[in-house]
């Protein structure tokens, strides 16, 4: 019984580590996709402004 509990805790910790490690990766991919969409729809494209706008927009949507 104690082995099962220990294995469950270890599995849970590993799972949390993986989720937190890849959540940043997913955020960066989403920002890049937003920037590509803005580049395609805008005549004048500024990468820094686009990245800032996308970060704010995605974080706003994530909090809602």
Residue pairs with C-beta under 8 A, 6 or more apart in sequence:
27 58
30 54
30 58
31 51
31 54
31 55
31 58
34 50
34 54
34 57
34 58
35 47
35 50
35 51
35 54
38 45
38 50
38 53
38 54
39 45
39 50
42 50
